[in-house]
Amino acid sequence: MATKVIAQPGESIDSLIRKFNKKVQSEGILAEIKKREHYLKPSLRRQQKIQIARKKYIRSKF
């Protein structure tokens, strides 16, 4: 679905750009694009999750 920003009468372009960026960030569009940029096999995703969990566990110990 496309992200739309409707301009109010007399509204500057800068404020429209700020509104658009805020809306894109709140919808998580950029995060989704970055996630899908490179395909990861499910086995590699699992390995990454395990590594992240290990790091969190080690950090929480100290």
Buried (B, 14 or more C-beta within 10 A) or exposed (E): EEEEBEEEEEEEEEEBEEBEEEEBEEEEEEEEEEEEEEEEEEEEEEEEEEEEEEEEEEEEEE
